[in-house]
C-alpha cells in the first residue's frame, strides 16, 4: 500500500539517495559529474520546497517537490518503478491544488520515458526551452495538466 506524507528535514539523506539512483537510471544525457553538480540544488530544494514522500511499507520509495502549481521534481526509486507511486503523487498534487487548477511540470527532453509518463497522465506540451532553468544545455519541455 502506498502512503503519502509531507517530507521533513530528516528525510533529506534518503530522498537524495532516491534522487541519485533515479537520475542514474533515467537521465542518460547526464554525465556522472553533471549529476554530482546537481546534488546541492536538490538538497536546497528538499529544504525549501513543499515535499511529499511516497512510502511503501513505511519506507520512502519516491518523492515530489512542489512550488505552488509547479511540480519541480518527481523521482521514484528505480526498484519501485511501475508500482503506481508517480501516479499517486500526481493525483495528490491535483487534490492539493484543486481539480479546477492546472498543474505544470518541465521535463528534460533527453528523458523520453518520463515524457511518456506525463503524457499518459494527461499533461500537454506547451513549449520548449533550449536550456534548463540555470542555462545549462539540457532542453526542457514545458507541460501543463489542464483543469478537470
Secondary structure, 3 states (H helix, E strand, C coil): CEEEEECCHHHHHHHHHHHHHHHHHHCCCCCHHHHHHHHHHHHHHHHHCEEEEEEECCEEEEEEEEECCEEEEEEECHHHCCCCHHHHHHHHHHHHHCCCCCEEEEEECCCHHHHHHHHHCCCEEEEEECCCCCCCCCCEEEEEECCC
